[in-house]
């Protein structure tokens, strides 16, 4: 039987007595463990929404409420306080159903100790209110170190721990190699040194023009006075500044202090791309994976990213640029402004202009990151082995499911019904063994998924039977011409529920292999897995590699079926346009489509000579085609 939810009486009592006030709610399972933490403007409305029929369409909510045995709540002064408390509790308890920002890290910054008499320049991952000036964030420490290396050639700042009095007898080695201007021996005084550091900060802040103009003027004057050594030194300074300023892409004069955020996702995974813009220049970007996003809206994923990312961020920009509106934008703005020590922070969704182009660039990078993440998973054999071992244990399979065959049916209004079969070998897609079955036993005036599935499986296992029993199917070396039919799967996975499971079981019994081929059906509603002769469905752990594997197989079968279905409909549309041309019957239509690669536009644009050059197309027929399609 399918998993059904019946609300416990004590849960109903809690729901009826929840306050209509802002706060945080905690959903707990039977062991008292917190499985979800959320915030709400009105606790009563938000918590009750999980237990209504409107929530039945969200697989994540369905799975979660099956485990809920108790509900706690904490009333807060306002929604901003609720957001802060929610983030704190998520970080503390790590609830399994909450969206989670993965690979949390602090970004590196460049710190200038401006509060000191002789400021030093160094790297840090923490921004504190100590009178220092901070520049960043940068996406990697090596970027910071390379920037400082270039800066030091232009601005030879202090790195030692000496007490600077100007009375030391000798400078260190760095002065000899022109990487320190030696205030320790009085080569420069405090005013001169701080003036140099101010120019260094101007360059880091994207305001290098005045510094460059001064240096060019000094270089020209030195060259005019025949002081070529000094001119060469200034030239090297200019080169270093040019390298620092030019390696950051200029994105717009009106963009000063912004973070551009974009989202890419599929049914299970999500990545957020963030681009850091400071003083009109793109100084870096990074992608972050978001876990447990299935069933959540884009708005919710973005809201969770912002609250988790900026809770630990050392630098808050004055504006976030997002691809679409988020419901809690005003609350997030108030919270971000508080974290920026009262300086206003705004959230903007541009519709046009440079900011919209930046969103497009960020979304393109987010999509690339998502594809890279999937590719890395495909190459991770350890995860595949874990997934197969977990699946064998959960489904009590007789052997490791090294070979999984997954079937899906695609049909739209009963036309062009297609079954697809995809194969996963040791957790990896085996695209060379993907197959399509054009369903013939079901009328195109109606659809019958069960009969379509029976036909596809019957044809699949008939080919297996023929392959193993008929010598005519063997090549001279004794191997099957198409090994894909000789192999029985370690797990036959069907996209569907109990009805599809029973249809597949009937076919296996007809071929006498029901005891040799383990069978399971994956229902999308809450991702429960049905097996023959098992009354209770199996729910794999939400973050398990096994669930990820069967979802990938199911989704790939669906994608392949849909692609086949679209191809069939397109061909049917092409053929129908040719059917009304006098003198063009089925054979000539087939020849024309093959010759012009299924392109009606190519047939229409072809000349009379090109049409008549096709085998079986006379000049009269070519003229009829031209007159009909023009």
N, C-alpha and C positions, 0 to 999 in steps of 0.2 A: 504494500500500500504506500501511497505518497505521504510525505511528511506533512502533517497538518498542525496548525497552531491553535491551541485553546488557551485563552487568557486565564491565568490562575486568579482565584478570587481575591487573594491578598494584593496582587498587582492592580486589580481593578479598584480596590480600596485606596491604594496609594495615589492612583491617577485622579480619582475624584477629589482628593484632598490636597493636591499640589497648589501652591500659591501662584497668583497671577503677578509675580514680581520678577525682576531680573536676577539672574544667578547662574549657578553651575549645577549640573546634574551628573550623577555617577551611576551607571548601570553595572550591576554585579551579578555574577553567576552563583551557582549553588554552593560553591566553596568560599564565597565571599570575596572573590577576586574581582577587581574592577576591570571590566572589559571595554568600557567606553566612557569617555568624559566629553561633555558638551556644554555650551553656554546658551543662554536664551534671554531674550528681552522679556518674555513671559514664560516662566517655567511650565505652567499648566498646559498652555497651547503646544509648546514645542515637544514636551515629553509624550503627551497623548498622541501626537502625530505618528509616532512609531508603531502604534497599536491600532491604527485604522486601516480600512480596506484600501485606502489610497496608497499606503506604503507597500502593498503587495507586489507592485511592479519593480521594487528595488531588491535585488538578490541579497545584497549586503545587509539590508535592514531585516529581511526575512530570516537570514541565518543568525543575526545577532539577537533578535527577540526570542528565538527558540532557547537561548541560553540565559535570558534575563530571569533572575529569581528575586531580585531586590533592587530598589531604587532609592538612592540618597540624594539630597540636594543641599546646596549652600546658597543662601540669599546674599546678594551683594548690593552695594549702594547704587551702582549704575552699570550700564553695559560695558563700559571701559574696564571697570574693576572686574567684571565677569570674564572679560577676555584675558586679563592678566592672570587671574586665578586659574582659568582653564589651561593656559600654557604651562603654568607651574605644575599643575596636577598631571598633565600629560607627560611632562618631562620626568616627574617622580615615579609614576606608576606604569608608564609605557603600555597603555591599554591596547589589546590586540586588534581592535576594530577601528582605532583612530588612524587617520591619515598621518604618515610619518615622513618627515624630511630626512632622507638618508645621507650618510657620509657627512655628518655635521663637522664643520671646521671653522676656525677663525682665520680671516684673511690677513695677510701681512700689510703693514703700513711703514712709511718712512716717518720717523720722529725727529723733529728739530727742537732741541732743548732751549727754546727762546727765553725762558726764564733765567737761564744762567748767564753770567757775564761773558763767557766765551762758549757759545752754544756748540754742542756736538750734534752730529747727524748719525742716526743709527736705525736699525730695524726693530719692529715690535709687532706683536699680534694683539696688543691691548691698547685701547685709547682711554686715557684717564684725564680728568680735569686738573692738570698740574702746571698750566701755563705754557706747555709745549705746543708746537704746531705739528699737526698730523696731515700726511698726504697719502692718498690711496682711496679705496683698497686696491691692492694688486692681487692677481689671481694665483701667483706662485712666488715663493721666496726667491727663486733664482732670478725672476724678473726684477725684484727689488734690488738684489745684489748687483745685477748688471747695470741697473740705473745708477746706483751709488758709485759704481766703478767709473762710469762715464762722467758723473757729476764731479767726482774728485779731481779729474784731469782739468776741469774748467774752474772749479772752486776748491782749492786745496785746504780742506777743513781739518780740524783737530781730530785725532783718534786716540791719543794717549791719555793717561790718568794723572799727568803732572798738574800741580797747582801753578796756574799761570800768573807769574809776577813780571815777566819781561826781563828778569835779571839772570836767567840761567846762562852758564858759560857756553854750552854747546847744545845745538838742536839735534834731534834724532835723525835717523837715516832717511825718513820720509821727506824731510826738508831737502836733503841732498838730491833726491830723485824727483823733486818738484811736486810732491803730493801733500805738502803741508807748508803753509806760509809762515810758520814759526813765530807765533806771538810769544812763545816761551822765552825767546832771546831778544824780544823787542823788535823783530823784523817788521811787524805790524802792531799797531796799538789796538785797544779795545774797540774804538770807533771804526777803524778800518776793517777789523775782522768782522764786526757785526754787519757792516755795510755789505761785505762779501756774502755773508750768510743770507742777508735780505734778498740779494740778487739770486742766490741759489733757490730760495723759496719762491721767488717770482717765476723762475723757470719751471719749478715743479707745479706751480699753480697755473701754468699755461699763459703766463704774462711775460714772455721772453723778449718781446719786440724792443723794449727800451734798453734792456741789457745788451742785446745784439747791436743796436745802433751805437751805444757808447763804445763797445769794443771795436767796432769797425772804424769809428772816428779815431780811437787811440792807435789802432794798427796803421791807419793811413799816416797819422802824425809821426809815428815811430819810423815808418819807412821813409817819410820825407826828410827826417833827420838822420837818415842812413843807419839807424839803429835796427838792423835787420834781425838780430837775435831776439829782441823784444817783440818785433812785429811777427816773427815766426811763432813765438810763444802765444801771442794773442790769437793768431790764426788757429792754433791747435785748440784753444779754448772755444772758439767759434764753431769748430768742427764738432766738438763734444756736445755743445748746446744744440746744434742743428740735429745731431743724431737723436738726442733725447726728445726734442720737440717734434721731429718728423716721424718718429716710429709710432706715434699715436695718431690715429685717424681723426681728422677734423670732421665733425658731424653737423655743425651748425652754430652760427654766432649767437643765436637766441637760446641755445642749450648750455646751461652752466653747471648745474648740480642735479643730475637726474639718474635714476635707475630705470632701465627699460626691461620689462618682464614679459615673457611669452611662454606659452604652454603647448606641448605636443603630447598626444596620448593615443593609446589604442584601448581595447576593452579591459586590459589589465594594468598596463604600465603607463607611467607619466613622467615626463621630464620637464623641468622649468629652466628656461634660459634667462640669465640676468646679465645685462650689459651695463657697465659702470661708465657714466659720462661725467667728466669733471672739467669745468672751464671750456666747454665746447668741444672737448676731445674725448674720444673713446679710449679709455686707459686700460680696459680689460673686459673680459666676459667669462662666464662660467656656466656650466649646466649642472643641475642637481636633480637627482632621482627622487620621486615621491612614491612612497609605498602605501598599499592598501587603499587605492583610489577607485577601485571598481564600484560602479553604481553611484558614484558621487558626481555632481555637476561640475562643470569647469569653474563656475563661481566659487564653489566650496573648496576646490583644490587650490585655487589662487589665494583665497582667504587664509587657508591653513598654511600655505607657503609663506605668505607675508608675516603672519603672526609668529611662526616658528623661526624664520630666517632673521627677522629684525629684532627678535627678542635677545639675540646674542650678538647682533651686529655692532661693531664699534663705531660705525659712522652711518648716520641716517641722512639721506639726501633730502633736498627740499621738495622734490616731486617724484612720484612713481608714475611711470607711463605703462598702462595695461592694455591688453588687446580687447577686453570687453568689460562691461560694468560688473562690479561685485556688490552684492546686496548690503554688506556691512561697511561700505566705503567710508561713511561719515564716522563710524566708530573707530575704524582703523586710522583715519586721519587724526582724530583726537589722541589716540594712543601713541601714534608715531610722533606727534608734536610734543607730547609729554616726554618721550624718550629723547627728543632733540632739545630738551631743556627749554621748552616753551616756544621755540622757533617753529613757525607754521609749516606743516607738511601737507601737501595736497596729492590727491590721486586723480589722474587724468586719463581719459580714453579718447585719443585723437581719431578723427574721421578722415583727415586729409593732411597733406603737407609733410614736412621732414619727419615729424614725430611718427606719423603713420608708416612712413618708409622704414623707420627704425624698428617698428613693431614687426613689419614684414621680414626684415633681416634677422631679428631675434627668433621669430617663429621658424624660419628656415634652418637656423642653427639648432633650435630645439628638436626639430624633426630629425636632423642629422645625428644628434646625440642619442635620440631614441632608437634610431636604426643601428647605431654603433653598439648601444647597450644590448639590443637583441642579438646582434652578431657575436658579441662577446659571450653571451649565454650559449649560443649555438656551439661555440668552440670550447666551452667548459665541460670537459668529459666527466669531471668529478660530480658536478651538479646533475648530469644525466644519470650517473650511476646511483646517486642518492634518490633521484626521482623514481627510478625503476624499482629500487629496493623498497621504498615507501609504498609504492603502488602494489607490489607483490604482497606485502604484509597487510595492507588495508583491505584488499579484495580477496585475500587468501588464495592467490594464484598458485598453481602447482610448480611454476618456474618463473624466472625473471622475464618480464615482458620485453625481450630484446626487439621483437618485431610486433609493432602495433599497426593494425589496419583500421582506419576510421571511415565510415560511410555517412553520406548526407544526401538529402533529396532537395532539389531546387525546382520550384514551379511557380509561375505567376498566372493566375486565373486559368489554370489547367493547360497552358500552352508550353510547348518545348520543354517537357519534363526531362530533367537530367539527374542522374545519380553520380556522385563522385566517390572515388576511393583514393585516400592518401595513405602513404606508408611512412612510418617512423622506425628507423633502425637504430637501436641503442640510443634513443632519445633525440635523434637528428632526422630532419626531413630527408626523404629519399625521393626526390622529384622525378627521377627517371622511372619510377614505378607508379606514379600517379596515373589513374585511368578514369575515363568517363563512360557512362552507360546511357545511351539514349533510350528512354523508356517507351516500349511499344505496346504493352499490354493494358495500358490505361488510356481511356478516351481523352482526347484533348478538350472535350467539352466539359470535363469535370476532372477532379483530381482525387487520388487515393494514395496517400503517402505510404500506407502499409503495403498495398499491392506493389507500388513502385519499388519499395525497399526489397520486397520478396523477389521481384524480378531481377533486380541488380545482384542480390546475393546468390540467387539461383544460377545466374550466368557466370558469376565469379567462381563458384565452387564446381560448376560443370566443367569449366576450363581446368580446374585443379584435377578433377577426376579424369578428364581426357589426357591431361599431361602425364599423370602417373601410370595410367593403364594402357595407353596406346603407344606402340612402338613408332608409329608414324609421326609422333610428335617429338621424337628424339633426333638429334643431329648425329652425324657419323661418330663423333667422339663420345656419344652416350649421354650428352648433356641436353637438357631441354632448351628449345629455341628461345623460350621466354621464361626464365626462372621465376619471374614474379607470380606465375600461376601455380608453380609446383610447391611453393612454400606455404604452409599453413601458419596463420598468425598466432603469436603467443597471447594476444589479446585482441578480440574483435570488438571495436568500440563503435557504438551507434549514437548518432545525434538524435536525442529524443527521450521519451519516457517509457512507461510501461507498455503502451501499445506497440511502439517500435521494437521494444525488447522481445515481446511475444512473437512478432512477425519474424524477427531474425532467428529466434529459437526454433521456430517451425522449420525453417530452411535447413538449419544445422541437423535437426533430427531426420529430415528427409534424406540427407546425405550420410547419415550414420556417424557424424563427427561431433555430436553435441558434447561428448565426453572428452574430445581431443582439443576443442577450440573454446577457451574461456570467453565468455560473452558479458558485456556490460553496456548500459545505455546511460549517457550523460544528459540530464535534463537541465535546461538553462535557468529555470525559475530560481532555484537557490543552489544550483550546481550539485544536486544530489545524484548519486550513482546507483542505478538499479541493476540487480543481477537475478538470473533465473533461480526460482525456488527460494528466494530470500524476501521475507515479508518487509523487513526494514531496509530503507535505503541507507547508503553509506555517505557520510559527509566528511570529506577530507579536510584536514586542518587548513585554515584560511591561507596561511603563508607557506604551505608545504610545497616542496618541489614536485611532488606527485600531482597535486592539483594543477600546478602550472603546466605540467606535461600533457595531461588529458585536455586541458583547455586549449592548448596550442594545437593539438591534433584535431579537436572539434572545430576550432576556428579556421584552420587551414582547409579542412574538408569543405566547410561552408563557403569559404572564399573561392575555392577551386570550382565548386558546383555553380556558384553565381557567375563566375567568369565564363563557364561553359554555356550557361543558360543565356547570357547576354550575346555570346557569339552566335548561338542558334537563332535567336530572335533577329539579330542583324542580318544573317544570311536569308532568313525567311522574308524579311522586308525587301532585300535586294531582289530576291527571286520574284516576289509578287509584282514588282514594277516591270519586270520583263515579260511576265505572263500575258499581259494585254497587248503585246506587239504581234501583229499578224505575221505568220510564218516562223515565229520563234517558239518552238516546242521545248519539252524538257531537255532533250539532248543538246540543242543549240544553246539553251540557257546555261547548262552546265559547262559547255565549252567556252562560252563567253566569260563567265565568272572566273573560270580557271585561268584563262588567258590574261584577263585584266585584274587578277589578284583580288577578286571579290569587291572591286571598287566600281560602283555605279557612276561615279564622277569620271572615272577614267574611260568608261564606255561612252558616256555622253560627250566627252571632249575629243574622242578619237575621230580621225578623219575617215572619209568613205574608203580610202585605200587601206587604212589600218584595219578597219572593220572587215573589209572583204578579204584581207590577208589571213583572217582567222579560218581555220579548217572548218568547212561546212557552211560558211557564210558567203552567200552570193552577193553580187552588187545590188540586186533588187532587195534582198533582205537587209543589207547594210543601209540602203536608202530608207527602208521602213523603220529601222532602228533610229536613224538620225532624225527623221521627221517626227517620230513619236516622243523621243527624249528631249529634243530641243525646245 
